[in-house]
Amino acid sequence: MVTSAQGRATAPPLRSAAPRDRRTRTAWTVLLPLACASAIGVVAGLAPIPVLVVTLAAAAVCGIVLELEWAALVVVSASVFEDYLVRTDPRAVKVLGVLLVLAWIVRRCSGRLHREQRSPVLVAALVFVVALLVSTLVHNNGDTGTAVVVRYAGFLAVLLVLSDVLRGRLAPERLARVYVAACTAAAVCGLLTYALAEDPRVGGPIADPNDFAFFLLAAVPLAFALRRRGRHGWVWSVAAVVVVLAVIGTLSRGALLGLVAMGVFALATRMVRLRAAVDLAVVLVALVALTAAFFPSLVETSLHQKGHVADQNVSERLALWREASQMTLERPLLGMGPGAFSLDHGAFSPELPDDVNHPLDVAHNTWLEISSELGLFGLTAFVAMLSVAFAQAWSGWRRARDPMSAAVSAALVGAAVAATFVTEQYYLPLWLLCALAVGVGSRSAPCVHLAPGTTAGED
């Protein structure tokens, strides 16, 4: 007699459904890629050029997102050609900024980039963010104010990311090389445009010559630092000459004053030898003389037009500075909100000339425009950010005699002088110099950097 237990033991086993599930999953992993490849092949056959462009763009986006250092270099170099990119697509610069932040987030998901403490530059930037937000909440200026806040947010994000990556795997010298190379290429474009008599002042990749000169100004001391550190010093000497020649061609008085202040500071602190400065001056005088000899009518036209509007420009700027000062006195603590100057400055002074043929929507003074919109609170935070950045770079120069630290210090001095005559908080150079100061300050002191994928505290 067979027991029930024995009957259960001798019963045929049930067929498992696992092999069928595995076959189903295997079929999908084969059929789905084949279907996608077939669809892409058909589309590529019908429209090969658009598919190639989309494929290259997708590959570039993936490369930028997955390589944070490359993303940083692309954003910095592209900023010098902002107006060229805007002609291609008005959103191009913003998209690059978003990709940089996305690449940073992807990298930070695998751990910290360094073991450094929080930089005081970023602390000052955080205070500036508070001033920006509070002023926006108190004084909402609609779409104009929103546009200004978004632009500030982009540069603050770039400052955060660059400050982080420059203390990790990206050396400040590498970023400086890319920026100087981009500025040199942009200067060549501007000089060619000028030589073809398409513009009475050197402009080009940045349409406004004053703003263009501000970008180039920051590259001059960086080129000298690279000349001292690299094996191919003559390359960076040529780059410095080309960039300075383009700055002169912009006829931007603010940039020229910044260039002079930068040179005086570098000589006074013995960052640059007197002989090197004299050699540069001789070469520049010779090049300017050759330009005047080969393009006499062009140079004469440029100087005549600049002289014709010089007095009017001075009166305009003095009036704009008075308006910004009055707006600051009206709301001294928090200002009148982001974007307020372009909207309301005319109500504070009727002295502007009636025959102005260009928009007067900026104060032509970085410090007064910030104080008029964000008050003394915002201005103090912004100046503190630049001051702390200068202190970090200066400390690196005094402690280790690092040429790159000296270059960043001199660039900040020149940029601060030039910013007194132009509105430059909405462009990259000031923020880039702050990030470089964080980087050189970190590199000049002994520290241990983290390898990718590790976290603080790991041995």
Secondary structure in CASP SS format (residue, H / E / C, confidence):
PFRMAT SS
TARGET T0000
AUTHOR 0000-0000-0000
METHOD secondary structure of the structure
MODEL  1
M C 1.00
V C 1.00
T C 1.00
S H 1.00
A H 1.00
Q H 1.00
G H 1.00
R H 1.00
A H 1.00
T H 1.00
A C 1.00
P C 1.00
P C 1.00
L C 1.00
R C 1.00
S C 1.00
A C 1.00
A H 1.00
P H 1.00
R H 1.00
D H 1.00
R H 1.00
R H 1.00
T H 1.00
R H 1.00
T H 1.00
A H 1.00
W H 1.00
T H 1.00
V H 1.00
L H 1.00
L H 1.00
P H 1.00
L H 1.00
A H 1.00
C H 1.00
A H 1.00
S H 1.00
A H 1.00
I H 1.00
G H 1.00
V H 1.00
V H 1.00
A H 1.00
G H 1.00
L H 1.00
A C 1.00
P H 1.00
I H 1.00
P H 1.00
V H 1.00
L H 1.00
V H 1.00
V H 1.00
T H 1.00
L H 1.00
A H 1.00
A H 1.00
A H 1.00
A H 1.00
V H 1.00
C H 1.00
G H 1.00
I H 1.00
V H 1.00
L H 1.00
E C 1.00
L H 1.00
E H 1.00
W H 1.00
A H 1.00
A H 1.00
L H 1.00
V H 1.00
V H 1.00
V H 1.00
S H 1.00
A H 1.00
S H 1.00
V C 1.00
F C 1.00
E H 1.00
D H 1.00
Y H 1.00
L H 1.00
V H 1.00
R H 1.00
T H 1.00
D C 1.00
P C 1.00
R C 1.00
A H 1.00
V H 1.00
K H 1.00
V H 1.00
L H 1.00
G H 1.00
V H 1.00
L H 1.00
L H 1.00
V H 1.00
L H 1.00
A H 1.00
W H 1.00
I H 1.00
V H 1.00
R H 1.00
R H 1.00
C C 1.00
S C 1.00
G C 1.00
R C 1.00
L C 1.00
H C 1.00
R C 1.00
E C 1.00
Q C 1.00
R C 1.00
S C 1.00
P H 1.00
V H 1.00
L H 1.00
V H 1.00
A H 1.00
A H 1.00
L H 1.00
V H 1.00
F H 1.00
V H 1.00
V H 1.00
A H 1.00
L H 1.00
L H 1.00
V H 1.00
S H 1.00
T H 1.00
L H 1.00
V H 1.00
H C 1.00
N C 1.00
N C 1.00
G H 1.00
D H 1.00
T H 1.00
G H 1.00
T H 1.00
A H 1.00
V H 1.00
V H 1.00
V H 1.00
R H 1.00
Y H 1.00
A H 1.00
G H 1.00
F H 1.00
L H 1.00
A H 1.00
V H 1.00
L H 1.00
L H 1.00
V H 1.00
L H 1.00
S H 1.00
D H 1.00
V H 1.00
L C 1.00
R C 1.00
G C 1.00
R C 1.00
L C 1.00
A C 1.00
P H 1.00
E H 1.00
R H 1.00
L H 1.00
A H 1.00
R H 1.00
V H 1.00
Y H 1.00
V H 1.00
A H 1.00
A H 1.00
C H 1.00
T H 1.00
A H 1.00
A H 1.00
A H 1.00
V H 1.00
C H 1.00
G H 1.00
L H 1.00
L H 1.00
T H 1.00
Y H 1.00
A H 1.00
L C 1.00
A C 1.00
E C 1.00
D C 1.00
P C 1.00
R C 1.00
V C 1.00
G C 1.00
G C 1.00
P C 1.00
I C 1.00
A C 1.00
D C 1.00
P H 1.00
N H 1.00
D H 1.00
F H 1.00
A H 1.00
F H 1.00
F H 1.00
L H 1.00
L H 1.00
A H 1.00
A H 1.00
V H 1.00
P H 1.00
L H 1.00
A H 1.00
F H 1.00
A H 1.00
L H 1.00
R H 1.00
R H 1.00
R H 1.00
G C 1.00
R C 1.00
H C 1.00
G H 1.00
W H 1.00
V H 1.00
W H 1.00
S H 1.00
V H 1.00
A H 1.00
A H 1.00
V H 1.00
V H 1.00
V H 1.00
V H 1.00
L H 1.00
A H 1.00
V H 1.00
I H 1.00
G H 1.00
T H 1.00
L C 1.00
S C 1.00
R H 1.00
G H 1.00
A H 1.00
L H 1.00
L H 1.00
G H 1.00
L H 1.00
V H 1.00
A H 1.00
M H 1.00
G H 1.00
V H 1.00
F H 1.00
A H 1.00
L H 1.00
A H 1.00
T C 1.00
R C 1.00
M C 1.00
V C 1.00
R C 1.00
L H 1.00
R H 1.00
A H 1.00
A H 1.00
V H 1.00
D H 1.00
L H 1.00
A H 1.00
V H 1.00
V H 1.00
L H 1.00
V H 1.00
A H 1.00
L H 1.00
V H 1.00
A H 1.00
L H 1.00
T H 1.00
A H 1.00
A H 1.00
F H 1.00
F C 1.00
P H 1.00
S H 1.00
L H 1.00
V H 1.00
E H 1.00
T H 1.00
S H 1.00
L H 1.00
H H 1.00
Q H 1.00
K H 1.00
G H 1.00
H H 1.00
V H 1.00
A H 1.00
D H 1.00
Q H 1.00
N H 1.00
V H 1.00
S H 1.00
E H 1.00
R H 1.00
L H 1.00
A H 1.00
L H 1.00
W H 1.00
R H 1.00
E H 1.00
A H 1.00
S H 1.00
Q H 1.00
M H 1.00
T H 1.00
L H 1.00
E H 1.00
R C 1.00
P C 1.00
L C 1.00
L C 1.00
G C 1.00
M C 1.00
G C 1.00
P C 1.00
G C 1.00
A H 1.00
F H 1.00
S H 1.00
L H 1.00
D H 1.00
H H 1.00
G H 1.00
A H 1.00
F H 1.00
S C 1.00
P C 1.00
E C 1.00
L C 1.00
P C 1.00
D C 1.00
D C 1.00
V C 1.00
N C 1.00
H C 1.00
P C 1.00
L C 1.00
D C 1.00
V C 1.00
A C 1.00
H C 1.00
N C 1.00
T H 1.00
W H 1.00
L H 1.00
E H 1.00
I H 1.00
S H 1.00
S H 1.00
E H 1.00
L H 1.00
G H 1.00
L H 1.00
F H 1.00
G H 1.00
L H 1.00
T H 1.00
A H 1.00
F H 1.00
V H 1.00
A H 1.00
M H 1.00
L H 1.00
S H 1.00
V H 1.00
A H 1.00
F H 1.00
A H 1.00
Q H 1.00
A H 1.00
W H 1.00
S H 1.00
G H 1.00
W H 1.00
R H 1.00
R H 1.00
A H 1.00
R C 1.00
D C 1.00
P H 1.00
M H 1.00
S H 1.00
A H 1.00
A H 1.00
V H 1.00
S H 1.00
A H 1.00
A H 1.00
L H 1.00
V H 1.00
G H 1.00
A H 1.00
A H 1.00
V H 1.00
A H 1.00
A C 1.00
T C 1.00
F C 1.00
V C 1.00
T C 1.00
E C 1.00
Q C 1.00
Y C 1.00
Y C 1.00
L H 1.00
P H 1.00
L H 1.00
W H 1.00
L H 1.00
L H 1.00
C H 1.00
A H 1.00
L H 1.00
A H 1.00
V H 1.00
G H 1.00
V H 1.00
G H 1.00
S H 1.00
R H 1.00
S C 1.00
A C 1.00
P C 1.00
C C 1.00
V C 1.00
H C 1.00
L C 1.00
A C 1.00
P C 1.00
G C 1.00
T C 1.00
T C 1.00
A C 1.00
G C 1.00
E C 1.00
D C 1.00
END
